[in-house]
Amino acid sequence: MASLGHEIEVVSLDAADAPYVRDFPLPVHALGPGRNYYGFTPAYAPWLSREAPRFDAVIVHGLWQYHGFGAWRALRAAKVPYYVYTHGMLDPYFKRTYPLKHLKKWAYWPWAEYRVLRDAAAVIFTTEEERLLARQSFWLYRANERVVPFGTNAPPPHAQALREVFLSAYPQLRGKRIVLFLGRIHEKKGCDLLIHAFADHAQRDPDAHLVIAGPDATGWQRPLQALARSCGIEERIAWPGMLQGDLKWGAFYASDVFALPSHQENFGVAVAEALACGLPVLLSDKVGVWREVENDQAGFVSSDTINGTQRNLLNWHSLDAAAKANMREQARKTFDARFGIASMVDSLTALLQPQASAATAARPGDQQTPQNTPGGAAMVSKVAKAPAQREPSVS
């Protein structure tokens, strides 16, 4: 957005000396550290009330911490509109999986987050599925809902060279048909379902190999490896850990298909990255972008069960070479049309433009573009007022 001439500043509840604040590439106002997990920061709401007239729009990222309620306190009567990205935090999965935490959230939902959403110019969801699910978490719910698909950057060029980088690092995978999982190794992601389903798939395809790539923050990899042993496929699964840079892109380009049988997934950036590499995706219907993938025929979708995951692998295996090639081509088209960063920016600016223009017109006199401030990490973003010759800035 900055490359299109929009002025963007970020205010966060983090400490000014945090490394990710210091290294952040945009102007940041770090007002913390906030107190406890909620992040109460006394200077935040007064800062926002004082500085808001410099901006055309404010975007609040996420729920359940003070940055949202503080923005509501500062801006509910202001002329500057604010918007809220929920980032999947209203998914009823959390209500079902963590009922005690959900009860705790109810304690401050009516006087805090409910008001934050109710009074926002718009509440932004990244998929239609996320928008529909958000209505199921709390019966007290009002929001001006809008869908702005999330976007990510296209992969670097030179697919063959990147593929070779990955296969050189993991030569045992050369010549294999790789089923790729790339993400956190976490119970939510359904890796156990994938191992069970792959055991069935491996009997049909002797050249198939499963790659489960990602960080193991919860210690779940060891039980999964034991599961693979019990299924008799221990030697047909690779665990390369977290892949980054050329290795990550090389893994996409070296794979036959991408699998994500998650029990909950707001969007799934790795899904968009796979599609960008022309890699068809096998998803559960709990991954936020499943409707778009299914409608475009850029992959297969089924339930987040062993049977559903098996069905996805069988559907892929049953395609002939021409049909697989067509689906690979469609995968890239789906990325370009729906999930590229340019389409996200276009959708977001189209949403913010009318109210931002009205807010700008309501301000008396000319405002100066704010000066850059030292870096930071983001919770709530703001956009500087643009000079007269530019489009209004966006957060």
Secondary structure in CASP SS format (residue, H / E / C, confidence):
PFRMAT SS
TARGET T0000
AUTHOR 0000-0000-0000
METHOD secondary structure of the structure
MODEL  1
M C 1.00
A H 1.00
S H 1.00
L H 1.00
G C 1.00
H C 1.00
E E 1.00
I E 1.00
E E 1.00
V E 1.00
V E 1.00
S E 1.00
L E 1.00
D E 1.00
A E 1.00
A C 1.00
D C 1.00
A C 1.00
P H 1.00
Y H 1.00
V H 1.00
R H 1.00
D C 1.00
F C 1.00
P C 1.00
L C 1.00
P C 1.00
V E 1.00
H E 1.00
A E 1.00
L E 1.00
G E 1.00
P C 1.00
G C 1.00
R E 1.00
N C 1.00
Y C 1.00
Y C 1.00
G C 1.00
F E 1.00
T C 1.00
P C 1.00
A C 1.00
Y H 1.00
A H 1.00
P H 1.00
W H 1.00
L H 1.00
S H 1.00
R H 1.00
E H 1.00
A H 1.00
P H 1.00
R H 1.00
F E 1.00
D E 1.00
A E 1.00
V E 1.00
I E 1.00
V E 1.00
H E 1.00
G C 1.00
L C 1.00
W C 1.00
Q C 1.00
Y H 1.00
H H 1.00
G H 1.00
F H 1.00
G H 1.00
A H 1.00
W H 1.00
R H 1.00
A H 1.00
L H 1.00
R C 1.00
A C 1.00
A C 1.00
K C 1.00
V C 1.00
P C 1.00
Y E 1.00
Y E 1.00
V E 1.00
Y E 1.00
T C 1.00
H C 1.00
G C 1.00
M C 1.00
L C 1.00
D C 1.00
P H 1.00
Y H 1.00
F H 1.00
K H 1.00
R H 1.00
T H 1.00
Y C 1.00
P H 1.00
L H 1.00
K H 1.00
H H 1.00
L H 1.00
K H 1.00
K H 1.00
W H 1.00
A H 1.00
Y H 1.00
W H 1.00
P H 1.00
W H 1.00
A H 1.00
E H 1.00
Y H 1.00
R H 1.00
V H 1.00
L H 1.00
R H 1.00
D C 1.00
A C 1.00
A C 1.00
A E 1.00
V E 1.00
I E 1.00
F E 1.00
T C 1.00
T C 1.00
E H 1.00
E H 1.00
E H 1.00
R H 1.00
L H 1.00
L H 1.00
A H 1.00
R C 1.00
Q C 1.00
S C 1.00
F C 1.00
W C 1.00
L C 1.00
Y C 1.00
R C 1.00
A C 1.00
N C 1.00
E E 1.00
R E 1.00
V E 1.00
V C 1.00
P C 1.00
F C 1.00
G C 1.00
T E 1.00
N C 1.00
A C 1.00
P C 1.00
P C 1.00
P C 1.00
H C 1.00
A H 1.00
Q H 1.00
A H 1.00
L H 1.00
R H 1.00
E H 1.00
V H 1.00
F H 1.00
L H 1.00
S H 1.00
A H 1.00
Y C 1.00
P H 1.00
Q H 1.00
L H 1.00
R C 1.00
G C 1.00
K C 1.00
R E 1.00
I E 1.00
V E 1.00
L E 1.00
F E 1.00
L E 1.00
G C 1.00
R C 1.00
I C 1.00
H C 1.00
E H 1.00
K H 1.00
K H 1.00
G C 1.00
C H 1.00
D H 1.00
L H 1.00
L H 1.00
I H 1.00
H H 1.00
A H 1.00
F H 1.00
A H 1.00
D H 1.00
H H 1.00
A H 1.00
Q H 1.00
R H 1.00
D C 1.00
P C 1.00
D C 1.00
A E 1.00
H E 1.00
L E 1.00
V E 1.00
I E 1.00
A E 1.00
G C 1.00
P C 1.00
D C 1.00
A C 1.00
T C 1.00
G C 1.00
W C 1.00
Q H 1.00
R H 1.00
P H 1.00
L H 1.00
Q H 1.00
A H 1.00
L H 1.00
A H 1.00
R H 1.00
S H 1.00
C C 1.00
G C 1.00
I C 1.00
E H 1.00
E H 1.00
R H 1.00
I E 1.00
A E 1.00
W C 1.00
P C 1.00
G C 1.00
M C 1.00
L C 1.00
Q C 1.00
G H 1.00
D H 1.00
L H 1.00
K H 1.00
W H 1.00
G H 1.00
A H 1.00
F H 1.00
Y H 1.00
A H 1.00
S C 1.00
D C 1.00
V E 1.00
F E 1.00
A E 1.00
L E 1.00
P C 1.00
S C 1.00
H C 1.00
Q C 1.00
E E 1.00
N C 1.00
F C 1.00
G C 1.00
V H 1.00
A H 1.00
V H 1.00
A H 1.00
E H 1.00
A H 1.00
L H 1.00
A H 1.00
C C 1.00
G C 1.00
L C 1.00
P C 1.00
V E 1.00
L E 1.00
L E 1.00
S E 1.00
D C 1.00
K C 1.00
V E 1.00
G C 1.00
V C 1.00
W H 1.00
R H 1.00
E H 1.00
V H 1.00
E H 1.00
N H 1.00
D H 1.00
Q C 1.00
A C 1.00
G E 1.00
F E 1.00
V E 1.00
S E 1.00
S C 1.00
D C 1.00
T C 1.00
I H 1.00
N H 1.00
G H 1.00
T H 1.00
Q H 1.00
R H 1.00
N H 1.00
L H 1.00
L H 1.00
N H 1.00
W H 1.00
H H 1.00
S H 1.00
L C 1.00
D C 1.00
A H 1.00
A H 1.00
A H 1.00
K H 1.00
A H 1.00
N H 1.00
M H 1.00
R H 1.00
E H 1.00
Q H 1.00
A H 1.00
R H 1.00
K H 1.00
T H 1.00
F H 1.00
D H 1.00
A H 1.00
R H 1.00
F H 1.00
G E 1.00
I H 1.00
A H 1.00
S H 1.00
M H 1.00
V H 1.00
D H 1.00
S H 1.00
L H 1.00
T H 1.00
A H 1.00
L H 1.00
L H 1.00
Q H 1.00
P H 1.00
Q H 1.00
A H 1.00
S H 1.00
A H 1.00
A H 1.00
T H 1.00
A H 1.00
A H 1.00
R C 1.00
P C 1.00
G C 1.00
D C 1.00
Q C 1.00
Q C 1.00
T C 1.00
P C 1.00
Q C 1.00
N C 1.00
T C 1.00
P C 1.00
G C 1.00
G C 1.00
A C 1.00
A C 1.00
M C 1.00
V E 1.00
S E 1.00
K E 1.00
V E 1.00
A E 1.00
K C 1.00
A C 1.00
P C 1.00
A C 1.00
Q C 1.00
R C 1.00
E C 1.00
P C 1.00
S C 1.00
V C 1.00
S C 1.00
END
